[in-house]
Amino acid sequence: MDGLRESVYRRAGLSLLFPTITFAIFFVAVFIASWLLMPRLRLWKVFIVLAGCVFYGWWDYRAVALLGVVALANFGFALAIARARGAGPRKAALIAALVFDLGLLAVFKYFDFFVVSAANVFHVVGLQVTPPLIELALPIGISFLIFRIISYVVDIYRGTLEPASLLDLAVYVAFFPYLLAGPIARASEFLPQLREPRDPRRIDASRAFFLIFAGLVKKMLIADYVATHLVTGVFTTPGRYTSLEILLGIYGYSVQIYCDFSAYSDMAIGLSLLLGFELPDNFNAPYTARDMRDFWRRWHMTLSSWIRDYLYIPFGGNRKGVRRTYVNLMAAMLLAGLWHGAAWTFVFWGGLHGAGLCCDHWRAARRRARGEPALRDGFWPVARQRFLTFQFVTFAWVFFPTRSDFASPFAVLSRLLTAWGGVGANVTLAVVLVIVLGVAIQYVPARATGLAQVRFSRLSPVLQGVGLALGFFVLNVVGPQGPAAFLYFRF
């Protein structure tokens, strides 16, 4: 099964990845046609759905059927929920929608995983079972797609959203900037923007290009650099590296996954702005977090808020006592880990984060009981909190790159402890500086970033164009050769 899915990820390298000439040509064509058709809003919606289908189907045309099935089925479920009379029928319609949507996710992503896991349990007790595997190709971004559509039907059930037309829902499902890896824009955030044509005079083009360029820098000059020069080797063949190289590779993966995923989010937000649409922010300097609660307010914010609103609070949140709060936190994070991938390593990663959140809640409660703030303030206490939180998050990332078993992460950790005595050829000044830069950029004040955007926006269009052209030229010269798929395409 892993081999089949790896082939899918390799084929993704041939798809319309953001940092490629192919995508640039595609987007320019869509951008021009989009604004030409925008005054005729219904025709624009049809066009943008077709553009999303082309974008999604580029790597495998058969996957486009998934978009159609999800849109059609949930259009019907939403109408059934809205038109049902009485709490019972409404809840039944919602349950049917959730079973259908989660069933799709389970079949494509989890069926083989649970079947193989069950067979392994039988093997332990002495029973040999040959499980039936379906080995379906995993559609890229299916987890993001299902979470978006679940927010739609649940919000209709809660009465905070009205059912959309089939065409509007199709646009929401197939909008290509966030289609493969988020942000997880909720229907309540996106659908109201479809009510009227967007005004091209209100496009914040300066911010859009700033975000796109910043994303390309993080992806090509930081994430891909540490991946190709150290991280990939450390996590695939740890036995070839010294302990110092392993340690640097672990920190490098923390930098890689942040710069890789936040880069995609920045570019998705920027591309959407150019089309006239606002997407929610997804990152806010997560490695500056002071504890795990703060980390999840900053990391993949659209996912963490989704987990809070559609898992943690429905489970009971913190309303049913201290012990139940801890159970709810752990359950939500275990499911969040499983959402990332069909492997026990992801579940373990979620469990580590759940345990960290429980510990933070326990310590905060004890401090409040003594009449103290949840976290100590002051330079040294804050520095210590940030340092320890980053170490915990970095350690947990060790279990994230693999999707099969615990052999690989434990091999990395074992090598970390047993191969001291040498530096290693991969510990270079350039690698160290790029890793440090990947962490340091998160300490740049938001005010400074905002000021840079404002100053860029005040430049004449000619100077903006020249600056971007020079920047893209530099990226092309010093960046990696060939496109590299984003890490979160796997999830």
N, C-alpha and C positions, 0 to 999 in steps of 0.2 A: 504493500500500500504506500509506504514512504517513497519508493522508487517512482511510482506513478505520479504522486503529487509533486515530487521534485521535477519531473519532466514538465508538469504544468507550469511551475515557477520559471523553468528555463524558457518555455515558450513565451512567458510574459516579457522576456527580454526583447521579443519581436513585436510587442504590442505598442500602443501609442503612449509610451512613457513620456512624462512631462519634459525631461531634459534631452529631447531628441529633435532633429530637424523634421522628422516625419510629423511629430505632434505639432511643431511650430506651423508647418504648412496647413495641417488640419485646423488648428485653432484660428489662424488668420482667415481661412475660408469661412469657418463658422461665425467668427466675429463680424465679418462684413455682411454676410447673409442675415445674421441675427438682427442687426440694427436696421437693415433695409426692410425686414419683415415685421419689425416690432410694432409699427402703427396698425398692422392687421394682426391683432393679438392672437386670434384663433389659429391663423396660419403659422404664426411664429411658434406657437406651442407644438403644432404638428412637426414643424421643422426641428425644434430642439429635442423632441422625442426621437426622431430619426437620427439626429446627430449622436445622441446618447447610445442608440443601438449600434451605430457604426463604431463608436469608440469602444463599447463593451464587447462587441463581436469581433473586433480586430484580431484578438488572440484565439478565439474559438467562436465561430458564428452560431454554434448550437446553444451557447449560453444566453443568447438574446431571448430565447423562449422563456427563460427563468424570469426575466423582467416582465414579460407579458403576463405570465401566470400569476406573479405576485400582485401586479396592478389590478388585473381583472378580479381575482379572488377577493382581495381586500376591499375593492370597490363594492362588491356584493355584501361582504361582512359588515362594512360600515353602514350601508343602507339598512341592513337587518337590525343592527344595534340601534340606529336612530329611530326606526319605525316600530320597534318592539314596544308592546304595552305591558308594563309591570316589570319589577326587578328581576323576576325569574327568567323570562324570555330574553331580557337584555343581557343578563349574565351568561345565559346559554349561548347567545350569539358571540359574545366576547370569547368565551372558552373555545368555541369552534374556530374562531379566527386564530387564537393563540396556538391551538393544536395544529392547525394547518401550517402556520408560519414556522413554528418551532419544529414541526415534522419535516418540512423541507430542509431546514438546517441540519436536523438529525440525520436524515437520509444521506445528504451530500457529505457531511463533515464528520459525523460521529458513529454511524452504523457500524462500519468496519472496526473502529476503535473499541467499541463496547463488546462486539462479538469476539474479537481477539482477546480482550481482557478477560472475558468469561471463559474462553478456552484455556487461558493460562491458569486460571483458578482451578479448573478441572484437572489440569496437568499436575498441579501441586498435590492434589489429593489422589493422584494415581490413575485418573481417567483420561484417555486419549480421545480428543474430540477434534474433528476437522471442520472448522466453522465455514459456513457459506459466506463468501465475501462478494460485495457488489462492485467494489473498486471503481467508483464513479470519479471522474475528474472533478476536482474541487473548483467551483466557480470563484474567480478572484473577487474578493470583497463581499462575499455572501453574508458574513457576519454583520458587517455594517448595514447592508441592505435589509436584513431581517430586523435589526434593532430599530432602524428608521421606520419601517412599516408597523412595527409593534407600537411605537409611540403614537402613530396615527390612530389605530383602532382603539387603544386604551384611552387616549384623550377624548375621542368621540364618546366612549362609554362613560367617562367622567363628566361629560357635558361641557368641556372647555373648548371644544372644536366641533364645527359643523362638517358633515360629509362633503367632500369635494366632488366635482364632476370627474368623470372617468379620464378626460383629457388632462385636467389639472393634476390628478393623481399620477398619471403616466409621466408628466413632466417631473413631479417630485421624485418618482422612482428612478427615472432615467437621466436626471441632470448630471452630465458627465464630470464636472470638476470634482465632485465629492464621491463619485460612484465607486471607486476602487478602494479607498482607504480613508474616508471621512473628510472633514469633521462630520459627526453624526448630527446633522441638522434636523431638528424635529419639524414635523409637519406644521405645527403651530407657529414656527419661525419662518418657514419657507412659503407656505401656501398663500398667506396674505399678500406676498409680493407679486403674486400672479393676477391680482384683481384688475390692475390697470397697466397699460404699457409703461415701461421704464423710460425715463427721460435721459437721453444721451448727454444733455448739458449738465447733469448731476453726477456723472461718473467721476469718481475720485481716482483718476488715472495715475496720478503721481503716487498715491499710496499703493495702488495695484502693482505698478512696476517696481516700486521699492520692495514690496513683499516677494514678488516673483524673483527678483535678483538676489535678495537675501536668502531665499530658499535655495536657489541654485548654488550660492556660495557654501551654505551649510551642507548641502548634499554632495557636491562635487569636490570641494576643497577640504572638507573635514571628514564627513561620514565615509565617503568612498576611499579617502586616503588612508585612514586608520584601518579600514577593513582590508584593503589590499596589501598594506605594508606590515600588518601584524595580526589583527583580530581574527581573520578567517583561518589563518594557520594555527593560531593558539587553540581555537575551539574545534578544529578538525583533526589535528595531529599534535596534541599537547606534549607527547613524549619527545619531540624534537626541540623543545624550548627549555630554557633555564627558568628557575623560579622567578627571577626578576622580569624576564620577558612575559611569563604567565601573569604576573601581577599587573604589569603595564597593559597587557592584552585585556584583562578584566576591566580595568579602568577605561581602556579604549572602547570596549563594547558599550559601556554606559554612555560614552560620548557619541558613539556611532548611532545607537538606537534613538537618542534624543535628536541629534542633528538630522538624521534620516527622516524620522517621522514628522518632526516639527517643520522640516523643509517642505515635505509634501503638503502639510496643512497650510503653510504660508502661501505656497503656489496655488493651492486650490482656492483659498480665499481671494488671492489677487486675480486669478482668472475669472472668478465669479464676479468680482467688482467690475471688471472690464465688460462683462455681459449685463451689468446693471443690478446685480443681486448681492446681498449681504449674507455671509455665512458667519456662524459664531466662532470666536477665538477658541483655540484648542490647547495652547500652552502658555504658561506664565512663569518662566524661569523655575522649573521644578526642582533643580538641584540646589536652589537656595532655600528649600523648605526647612523648617525648624523641627518638624516631627512628621510622622506618617500621615496624620490628618491634613496637615498643611501640604504635603506632597500631593495628595490626591485632590486637593483644590487647585493644583497647578499643572499636574500631568494629565494629558489627554482629557481635558476638562469636560468635553461633550460626553465621553464615556462615563466618567466618574459621576457627573450629574444624572446621567441616564440610570446608572446603577442605584443611586440614591433615590430617585423618584419612582422607578419602576421595579426595583427589587427590595432595597433596604427598608423604605417606608412601608410598602405593602406587607412586608414580613412582620411589621410592628415597630420598626425603628427602635427608638429608645423610650417608647411609651409603656412598655410592659415589664419594667424592672431591669435591674443591672444585669442579671444573668442572661435574660432574654436579649438584651442589647448586644452582649458579646456573641451570643449564638447567631443573631441576625447579621452582625458584622462579618463573622467568619463564613456564614453561608453565602452572603453576597460576594465576598472576595473569592471563595472557592469557585463559584459560578463564573465570576469574572475571569479567573484563570482558565477555566475550561472553555470559555468563549474565545480566548486567544488561540487555542489549538487543541486538537484531539490527541492529547498525550498527558500522562500523569505528571510529567515535569511541569507543565503549565498549571496543573491543579496544585502541585506543591508550591510553585511560585505564588499562586493566589493565597495559599494557606500561610505562607510567610508574611505576606502583606496583611492578611487578616489578623494574624497574631500581633503584628506591629501596631495595627490600629487598636486592638483590644488593650494592649499595654499602654498606649498613649491615653486612651479613655480612662483607664484605671488610675494612672498617675495624675491626670488632670482633675479627676474627681477627688482624689486625696488632697491635692493642693487647694481646691475650692473649699473642701471641708475645713481646712485650717485657715480659711479666709485669705488665701494667697491667689495670685493670678495663675492661670493654667500653665503658663511658661514664664520663666524668669526673663527679665529684660536686662539690657546692658551689653556692652561689646563682647566681653568674654563668654558670658552665658549663651548669647546668641550664636557666636562663632562655634562654640562647642556643640550646640544643638544642630547646627547646619552640618558640621563635620560628621557627627555620629549618624545623622539621618542619611547623608550621602553614602557612608560606608555600608549601612544596612541595605539601602537600595541597590548599590553596586554588587554586594554579595548575592542578593536575590536574583540579579540579572544573569548570574552564572547558569541558572537552570532554564533560561529563556531561549537560547539559540537552538537547542536540540528539540526534536519533536517525537522521539521514540522512547528512550528509556533513560535511566539515571547513570548509565555507564560513562557517557561523555562528560557530564558536569563533574562527577566524582573523579574522573581521570584528570580533569583540569585542576581540581582542588588538591588532589594527591600530588600532582607535579608541583604545584605551588609550594607545598610543604617539604618536598624531598629533593629538590634540584638546586639548592643554594650552593654558592661557591664560584659561580661565573656570572658575567654580565650578559653575554649573548650578543650576536651581531645585529639583532633587530632592535636593540635599545639604542636608537639614534637620537640625536638632538632634534631632528625634524619631527619624528614621531612624538617625542615628549612635548615639544612646543605645540603641536596640533592638538594633542589631548588636553593640555592645559588651556589652550584657546577655547576648546569646546565647552569647558566648564566656565571659563572666565567670562565669556560673552553673556552668560546668564546673570552676571553681576553688574552689567551695564544698566544704569538706571533707565526705567521706562521713559522718564522725562527726556533723557538724552536721545533715545531712539525717536521719540515723537518730534523733538526739535530737528533732528536730521531729516525726517520726512517732510516737515514744514519747509525747511530750507531747500530741499530738492524740489518741492512743489512750486517754489517761488522762482525757480530758474525758467528761462524761456523754453518753449518746446524744442527749439533747435539745440540748446545746451543740454537739455534732458536727453534728447536723442543721441547726441554725441557721447555723453557720459555713459549711457547704457550700451551703446555700440562698443565703446572701449572696454567696458566691463565684461561684456559677452566675449569679446576677442581674447581678453586675458584668461577667462574661464576656459575657453576652447584650447588655449595654448598650454596652460598649466594643469588643467583638469585631467581626469582619467580618460583613457581611450575606450570608446564604446559605452553604451547605456548600461546602467546597473539597476536592476529592479529594486523597488523600495521594500524594506523589511516587512512592513505591515501588509503588503499584498498577500502574505501567507496566512493572514488571520481573517 
